Amino acid sequence: MSQIETIKDLQAMGLGPVAIAERLSLTRKTVSKYMAAETFEAKPKEKETEYGATRCQDSFFEF
């Protein structure tokens, strides 16, 4: 079970953000953010290019 699912399950059981944060060793702010979210989609990681740089860094070097 992912940490976000655990947060949602504890929320459904009636625990608040402070109690959940203490139980999972997270910040209250992080827990509150996930409690408020309807869905969660992880950001895809940037792929490294042949030189070990990300696409953003590659475009910087083009100039």
C-alpha positions as CSV (number, residue, x, y, z in Angstrom):
1,M,0.0,0.0,0.0
2,S,1.4,3.4,-0.9
3,Q,1.8,6.1,1.6
4,I,-0.9,8.2,0.0
5,E,-3.3,5.3,0.2
6,T,-2.4,4.9,3.9
7,I,-3.1,8.6,4.5
8,K,-6.5,8.2,2.8
9,D,-7.4,5.1,4.8
10,L,-6.5,6.8,8.1
11,Q,-8.5,9.9,7.0
12,A,-11.5,7.6,6.3
13,M,-11.1,6.2,9.9
14,G,-11.5,9.7,11.2
15,L,-7.9,10.7,12.0
16,G,-6.8,14.2,11.5
17,P,-3.7,15.5,9.7
18,V,-1.7,15.9,12.9
19,A,-2.4,12.3,14.1
20,I,-1.6,10.9,10.7
21,A,1.6,12.9,10.4
22,E,2.8,11.7,13.8
23,R,1.9,8.1,13.0
24,L,3.7,8.1,9.6
25,S,6.6,10.4,10.5
26,L,5.6,13.0,7.9
27,T,4.9,16.7,8.1
28,R,1.4,17.9,8.8
29,K,1.6,20.0,5.6
30,T,2.4,17.0,3.5
31,V,-0.4,15.0,5.0
32,S,-2.9,17.8,4.6
33,K,-1.9,18.2,0.9
34,Y,-2.7,14.5,0.2
35,M,-5.8,14.5,2.3
36,A,-7.2,17.4,0.2
37,A,-6.3,15.8,-3.1
38,E,-9.0,13.8,-4.9
39,T,-6.5,12.0,-7.0
40,F,-2.7,11.7,-7.1
41,E,-0.5,11.3,-10.2
42,A,3.2,11.0,-9.7
43,K,5.4,13.3,-11.8
44,P,7.3,11.3,-14.4
45,K,11.1,11.4,-13.9
46,E,13.1,13.3,-16.5
47,K,15.2,10.9,-18.6
48,E,18.9,11.6,-18.9
49,T,20.4,12.1,-22.3
50,E,23.6,10.5,-23.6
51,Y,25.6,13.1,-21.8
52,G,23.9,12.5,-18.4
53,A,22.0,15.8,-18.6
54,T,18.2,16.1,-18.5
55,R,16.3,17.6,-21.4
56,C,16.1,21.0,-19.6
57,Q,19.9,21.1,-19.3
58,D,20.3,20.0,-22.9
59,S,18.3,23.0,-24.1
60,F,20.4,25.3,-22.0
61,F,23.5,24.0,-23.8
62,E,22.1,24.6,-27.2
63,F,22.4,28.4,-26.9
